[in-house]
Amino acid sequence: MNAKMNWKPGGRLAAFAVAAAMVVLAVGPARAGGTPPPPPPPQKVPWYFTVHAGEINYDLGKANQAFTKLKDLGGKGVRTDVFWRDIEPARGVWDYGKLQFYTNFVSNIRWHGLEPLIIFSNAPDWAVQLYGQDKAAFWAAYERYIREVVLWIGDRVNHYQLWNEANHLIDPIDAADDWQLFARAGAVVRNLDPAARTYINVMANLAGWEAAVTDWLVKAGSYIDVIGIDHYPGTWACCFYTDWGPLDTLLQRINTPGNPWYGKDGAILETGYSSWAWLLADEYDQRDFISQALPVIRTKVNSNNATRPYQVVVLGWYQLIDTCTDQFNPGNCWVNGGVYGMGPEAHFGIIHSDYSNKVGYGALKTEIGKF
């Protein structure tokens, strides 16, 4: 059944009446220069938890169980992907069952009083091949994917992340083309839902991450509202849990007139700690990360938001649920969790894959309550 038949009353339906209109790509520079405005009144910064469809096995009952845990932790939002590979597994062939699942998933997020932040991500294999053969055809397909997602769920969504960690080594799009991910997706979102906020995220534990963000902003800045960093001290970054240099960089640059980053809001869209290896990086280490890293984040965010005009508006914990919990027999996670079963990727959750709490659960709930 077409999800548009299930739209709730009071949604922004008028914004979607132009759905059939052609999207015109108009790229502009980021805001720069000028006298900084005064800081806005202080507000509590919401914590979002990442929940993928895979961790709940595309099961809405499990989603409800997850959202109950999320709210108990003090979370205010759910950051989740609508995977391109799920909804268009073959070129021009749409999986309406998966589209309906994502539609109901977003409705459940709202039903629980939580705010969804939707990520466009994970190009299917056919699209990656198309990118290598015919870029113009790839970009047309990409824009259709974005449009389809917004048409199905946009009346319940105020926040979109335009692709995921485009600077990552495993991303299939050439670095020189990354800005087009944001400009093209942003143009579709602006056309269909002008009131929505748009986010980008950067893996800040890779060399050259600042230059990548600057390039994106210079070429596609008018489509970007919020710059998010992904920072994992102790897992992907070999530094102390209290080392938040990338956050310092973000806060400085978004509040410096003349900087290409100036005038954007900031976010930590991903941080966390993988309890993936017994004795080496276990659940007690994850608890220590929480107890040491979050007070530093809180101090820096509070100071910035009290004195500077451009704010940290979202904090994100990656992720709520382990993909697979089996530290003593990691081979089992390889079987059950696929390529992400081995190593750190399977163990970022603050609850196990059976939804029981990890050692650090209480510490995370306590620290979030202090923000």
N, C-alpha and C positions, 0 to 999 in steps of 0.2 A: 504494500500500500504506500502511496506517496506520502512522505512525511509532512508535506505542506498541509495535508488535511488535518494534522494533529496540532497545529500551532495554537498556543494558548491565547485567550483573549487578552487584549492590552499590550500585545507585542508591538514591535516597531514595524508594522506591516507596510506602512506607507513607504518606508525606505526600500522595500523590496519590490515595489510596483515597477521599478525600472529595471528589473532583472534581465529583460531581453535586450537592453541597450548595449551597444558596443562600448568596450572599455578603451579609452584613449590613453596611451602611455605618455605621461608628461613628467620628466625627471627634473627635479630642482635641487639646488644646494641646501645644505643644512643651515639653520639660523646661525648667524655669527654677528659679533660686535654689539654695540649698544650698552646702555647702563643697566646693570642687573636690577631686576625688580626686587622688592622686599620679600623675605621668606613668607610663605603662607602660614596660617595657624598650625601648630603641631597636631599631627594625627597619628593614631596607632597604625603601624605598618603591618599589613596582613601577611600571614604565612600561607603559602600554597604547597601542597604535596603532589608530586608526580605520581600518577596512577595510569599505567598502560592497560589496554584491553587484554593483553596477554596474561597479566598477573591475576586477573579475575576470570580468565578463560571465557571471555565474552558472555559472562553470566551476570545478569542484573541483580540477582539475589546476592551474589558475592560482592557486587559493587555496593549494595546497600550496607553490607557488613563492613566493608572497607571505609565507607563514608562515616559510619558511626565511630570507628577508631580515629579517623582523621579529626572529627569534631572533638572527641575526647582529648586529643593532643593540643587542641587550641587552634587548629587549622581553619582558615576561612575560605579557601579555594582549592580547586582541583586543576592541576595542569596536566593535560592529556593530549595525545596525538590522535588525529584522524588520518590514519595511514593511507597514503595514496595507493600502496600495493594492495590494501584490503579492498578498497571500493572500486578500483578499476584494474583488476588483475590482468586483463588483456586490453589492448588498445581499442577504445570505443565500446568496451563491454563493461557495463556497470553492475556491481553486485548490490542489488537493492536490499537484500537481506542484511548485509553489513551496514549499508547506509541507514537502514531502519534501526539496527542495533545502536549505532552512534547517536542517532536522534534520541532514542529512548535513554541512552546513557547520559546525555547532556540534560535531558528533562529530569532524570533522577538526581543529578548534581543540584539542580535548582530546587527540587522538591525538598532536599535536605538543608536548604538555606545556604548553600555554598555557591561560590562564583566560579564558573568555568573559564579557563584560559586554554584556548585551542591552538595546537601546533600543527602546521602544515609540514609534512615530512615523509621520508621513506619512499622514494621513487621506485616503482616496480622495475623488474629487469628489462622489460620491453622499452620502458621510457629511457633507461640508462643507455641502452643500445641505440635508441633513436637520437639521443643527444650526441652520440659519437658520429652518427650518419647524416643527420639533418637537423641542425640546431633550430631553424625556424619552425619546423614541425614540432620539435620538442617544446618550445616555448608556447606554442599554440595549445598543445596538450596540457601543459602545466597550468595555463590560465583557465582551461576548462575544468580541471580538477579543483582549483581554488573556488571557482564560481559555483560548482556543484556543492561543495561543502557549505559555503555561506548560504546558499539557497535552502539547504535542508535544515540547518541549525542556527542560522544567523539571528533569528528573532529572540533567541535565548542567550546570546553570547555578546559580551562587551569587549572582550580581549582576545587578540589573535597574535600568535608568534609566527613570524614570517620565515619559515624554514628553521632548521636546527643545526647549530654549530657549523655554519658554512665553511669556517676555516679549518675544520678537522681534517686530518689526513685521510680518513676513510670516505669523506664526502665526494661523490662522483662528479660534481660540477667544477670546472676549471676556476681557479682563483680569479682570473680576469673577468669571469662571468657572474661571480657571486652576487654582485650588486643587482643583477637582473632578477634574481630570486625575490629580492625585497621590493624592487620597483614594480614588477609585474603583479606579484601577489598583492602588494599594497594598493595598486591602482584598482584592482578588482574589489578589494574590501572597501576602499573609499567610495567607489561607485555604488555598491549595493548597501553599504551600512556606514554612512559618513560619521556617525557618532562613535564608532568603535575605536579603541586604542590599539596601536600596533607595536609589537615588540620584536627586537632581534636579540639573539644571544651569541656569545663568543666564548670558545674554549680558551680561558685565560692562562692555561698551563702549557701553552704551545708558543714557541718563538714566533715573533711577528704579529702577535694578536692585536696590538694597538694599531699597527699600520693597516691591518685588514679592516678594522672598524672605521678608521679614517677614510679609507677608500670607499666603503659602503655609504658612509654619510655624505661624502662629497658628490657621489653619483646618484644616490637614491634617498637622500636625507629627508626630503619632503614627505616620504611615505613611512617614516620611522618616528614614533613617539617616545619610545623607551629603549634604552640600551641596557641589556642584561649581561652580566658576567657569569660564567660557570667556573668555580674555583674549588679544588679538592685537595687542600693541604693534608698530607699524610697518606693519600691514596694515589692520585695522579701527579701530585707535586711533592717533590722531596724537600719539604720545609716543615717548620714547626706548625702545630695546629693554630697558633696565634698569629701566623704570618698572613696578613691580609693586604699586602701591597697592591694587588689588582683592584681592590675596593678603593684604596686611597687614590689610585690613578683615575678611576672612574669618577669619583666625587670631585676631584680637582678639575678634570677636563670639562665636565658638563657645566661647571660653574665659572669658567674662565672666558670672559668675552674675547671674541676673535678666534677661539679654538673651534675647529669643525664640529666638535662634540657639544658645543655650548647650546644651551636652551633645551636639551633633552632631559627627561627624567631618567633615573637609574634604577637598577634592580639587581639582586642576586637571584638569578632564575634557577641555578642549581648549586647546591653544596651538600655535602654529606660525607660519609665514611663507610667504606666497604669492610664488613667483618668476614672476610673471605678465607682467612687462613688461621688455623688453630695455633695459638701462641705468638704468631707473627703479626696478625692483624685480626683480632677476634672481637667479640661483642664487648668485652671490657675496654678494649682500646677505642671502640666506637663510643662508648659512654664517656671516656676521657676526652675524646674529640669534642663531644657536645658540651661538656663542662668547661672546656678551655676556649673553644672557638666562638661559641655563641655570645659570651659576654663581650668579647672584642668587637664582634659585629654590632652588637647593640650599642656600645659606646660610640663607635664611629658613625653609625646611622643616626643616633639621637643628636650628636653634635652637628652633623651636616644639616639635618632637617630643622633644627632650631635656629640656625644662623645663615643658611644659604637658600637661595630661591629655588634651585632645582634639586628635587627630592629623590630619595629612595622610596619607591612606591610599592614594591613587591619583594618579598623574601621567599625563596623556594627551597624546600627540602627534597633531595633526590635520594631515595624514593620511599613511598609508604611501605610497599610489600616486596620482600625478596622474590626474585624470579624463581630461585630454587635455594632451599636451605639444606645443605649437607656438607659441613666443613670436613668431616672425618672421612667421607667417601665421595670426593669430588667427581669421580667417574659417573656416579649416579646423576649428578646434575648435568653432565654432558649428555646423557641419554634423555633426561626429562626436560632439560632447558635448552637443548640445541647449542648453537655456537656461543650463546651468551651464558651457558651453564657453567663453564669453566672459569676460574679466576675471579677477579673482583666484580665483574658486571652482574653476577647472580646474587650478590649479597649486600646491596646498598640499602635494603629495606630497614625500617625500624620495627617492623614485625616480620615474623617468619612466613614462609610460603603457606603454612597451615593457619596463619592469622594469629598465632600466639605472640606475645610480646617478647621483644629482645631485652637484654639486660639494660640497655640505655633508654628504654621507653619512658620511664619515669623522669629521668634527667631531662629528656627532650621536652616533655610536657611542662616541667618546672621552668626551664629556660624560656620557652615560648611564652609562658605566662608572664614573664618579666618585661616583655617588649611592649 
